[in-house]
């Protein structure tokens, strides 16, 4: 039920068209007094989580723009289009999982204001190679953002009292592994495409697209 509620929350926020509407999204249900003190996440960690959610949504939207470009009849690279559609879905799911995590930790009981804003992304006439290179750069930025999030949530106190061990373990074991694996896959694709285009020109991109 909690996951369902968090997912509904995400869908509602994504449907908001402007910031004025987002400002009005506040819970009107009074929280039970027994829950006082339950949300034990430190404020810097919560803010860093919110920033990471926005980063994931930005990446998802950027990949959708790339997919739309390759799906046009004048470009017609269905392999690239499908690749970036999948990438967009993956990033969107990452953002959704972080929202669910905040909900699980009792951090979405008062407001979802500023949780997600509609991003502005670049729209270019990408080639297959330039798109993969842009994706690699974006994935690197997301990875560095996750590392910064982990560092923030590890805290600074020598006693470790502000170290959010559970979240740090979750981010390190799940998110970082996916990011590093994805970067390695993109690096391999870039190298292969470069070799194919060096040998066959635009035909190399066409053949690469057919085998994505």
C-alpha positions in Angstrom: 0.0 0.0 0.0 2.8 2.4 0.8 4.5 1.8 -2.5 1.1 2.4 -4.3 0.7 5.6 -2.4 4.2 6.8 -3.3 3.6 5.9 -6.9 0.3 7.8 -7.0 2.1 10.8 -5.4 4.8 10.7 -8.1 2.2 10.6 -10.9 0.3 13.5 -9.4 3.4 15.6 -9.2 4.4 14.8 -12.7 1.0 15.9 -13.9 1.5 19.4 -12.4 2.0 21.9 -15.2 3.5 24.8 -13.3 5.1 25.7 -10.0 2.1 27.6 -8.7 0.1 24.4 -8.7 2.9 22.5 -7.1 3.0 24.9 -4.2 -0.6 23.9 -3.3 0.2 20.2 -3.0 0.1 19.8 0.8 -1.4 17.1 2.9 -4.4 18.0 4.9 -4.6 14.8 7.0 -3.4 15.3 10.6 -0.6 13.0 11.6 -1.0 10.8 14.7 0.9 12.2 17.7 2.6 8.9 18.3 4.5 9.3 15.0 6.4 12.3 16.4 10.1 11.7 16.1 9.7 8.9 13.6 11.2 10.7 10.6 14.8 10.3 11.6 16.5 11.3 8.4 18.7 14.4 8.8 17.6 17.5 6.8 20.8 17.6 4.6 20.2 14.0 3.6 16.6 14.6 2.8 17.4 17.6 0.6 20.1 15.7 -1.2 17.6 12.9 -1.9 15.1 15.4 -3.3 17.9 16.8 -5.5 18.7 13.3 -6.8 15.0 12.6 -7.6 15.0 15.7 -9.8 18.3 14.5 -11.4 16.7 11.2 -12.3 13.6 12.9 -13.8 15.8 15.2 -15.8 17.8 12.3 -17.2 14.6 10.4 -18.0 13.2 13.5 -19.9 16.4 14.0 -21.8 16.4 10.4 -23.0 12.8 10.8 -24.1 13.9 13.7 -26.2 16.6 11.6 -27.8 14.2 8.7 -28.4 11.8 11.1 -30.1 14.6 12.4 -32.4 15.6 9.0 -33.6 11.9 7.9 -34.0 11.2 10.7 -36.6 10.6 9.6 -40.2 13.5 11.8 -41.4 16.0 10.0 -39.0 14.4 6.6 -38.7 16.8 4.8 -36.3 14.4 2.5 -34.5 17.2 0.7 -32.6 18.4 4.0 -31.0 14.8 5.1 -30.4 14.0 1.9 -28.4 17.3 2.1 -26.6 16.6 5.6 -25.3 13.0 4.8 -24.5 14.3 2.0 -22.2 16.8 4.4 -20.7 14.1 6.9 -20.0 12.0 4.3 -18.3 14.9 3.2 -16.2 15.7 6.7 -15.0 12.0 7.4 -14.2 11.8 4.2 -12.2 14.9 5.3 -10.2 13.2 8.5 -9.4 10.0 6.7 -8.3 12.0 4.3 -6.1 13.6 7.3 -4.3 10.2 8.8 -3.8 9.0 5.4 -2.3 12.0 5.4 -0.1 11.3 8.8 1.3 7.7 7.7 1.9 8.9 4.6 3.7 11.0 6.7 6.0 8.1 9.1 6.8 9.4 12.0 4.8 6.4 12.8 2.6 3.8 13.3 5.4 3.5 17.1 5.1 4.2 18.3 1.5 5.5 17.2 -1.9 6.2 20.8 -2.8 9.3 21.2 -5.0 9.7 17.4 -5.0 9.7 17.3 -8.8 9.7 20.2 -11.3 9.2 19.8 -15.1 12.8 20.0 -16.5 13.9 21.8 -19.7 16.2 19.5 -21.7 18.4 19.9 -24.8 16.9 19.0 -28.2 19.5 18.5 -30.9 20.0 16.8 -34.2 22.0 13.9 -32.7 23.9 11.4 -34.7 24.0 7.9 -33.2 27.5 8.5 -31.9 26.9 11.9 -30.4 23.8 10.7 -28.7 25.6 7.8 -27.0 28.4 10.2 -26.0 25.8 12.6 -24.5 24.2 9.7 -22.7 27.6 8.6 -21.3 28.2 12.2 -20.0 24.8 12.3 -18.5 25.2 8.9 -16.8 28.5 10.1 -15.4 26.8 13.2 -13.9 24.1 11.1 -12.4 26.8 8.7 -10.9 28.7 11.7 -9.4 25.4 13.0 -8.0 24.7 9.7 -6.3 28.2 9.7 -4.8 27.6 13.2 -3.5 24.3 12.0 -2.0 26.0 9.1 -0.3 28.7 11.4 1.1 26.0 13.7 2.5 24.0 10.9 4.1 27.1 9.4 5.6 27.2 12.6 7.8 30.2 14.4 9.4 30.0 13.4 13.0 32.9 11.2 14.2 30.5 9.3 16.4 28.5 8.4 13.3 25.2 9.5 14.8 24.2 11.4 11.7 25.2 8.5 9.4 22.1 7.1 7.6 23.5 3.6 7.3 20.4 2.0 5.7 20.1 4.6 3.0 23.9 4.6 2.3 23.9 0.8 2.0 20.8 1.0 -0.3 22.4 3.6 -2.6 25.8 1.9 -2.7 24.5 -1.6 -3.3 21.7 -0.9 -5.8 22.1 2.5 -7.5 25.9 2.7 -7.9 26.1 -0.8 -9.3 23.5 -0.1 -11.9 25.2 3.2 -12.8 28.6 1.8 -13.2 27.3 -1.2 -15.2 25.4 1.2 -17.4 28.4 3.4 -18.0 30.5 0.4 -19.0 27.9 -0.8 -21.5 27.7 2.7 -23.0 31.5 2.9 -23.3 31.5 -0.4 -25.2 28.7 0.8 -27.5 30.6 4.0 -28.3 33.8 2.1 -29.1 32.0 -0.4 -31.4 30.1 2.3 -33.2 33.2 4.4 -33.8 34.9 1.4 -35.3 32.0 0.6 -37.5 31.7 4.1 -38.8 35.4 4.3 -39.4 35.2 1.3 -41.6 31.7 1.8 -43.2 30.7 5.5 -42.7 27.0 6.1 -42.3 26.3 2.5 -43.2 28.1 1.6 -40.0 25.5 3.5 -38.0 22.7 1.9 -39.9 24.1 -1.6 -39.2 24.7 -0.7 -35.5 21.1 0.5 -35.2 19.8 -2.8 -36.5 21.7 -4.7 -33.9 20.9 -2.6 -30.8 
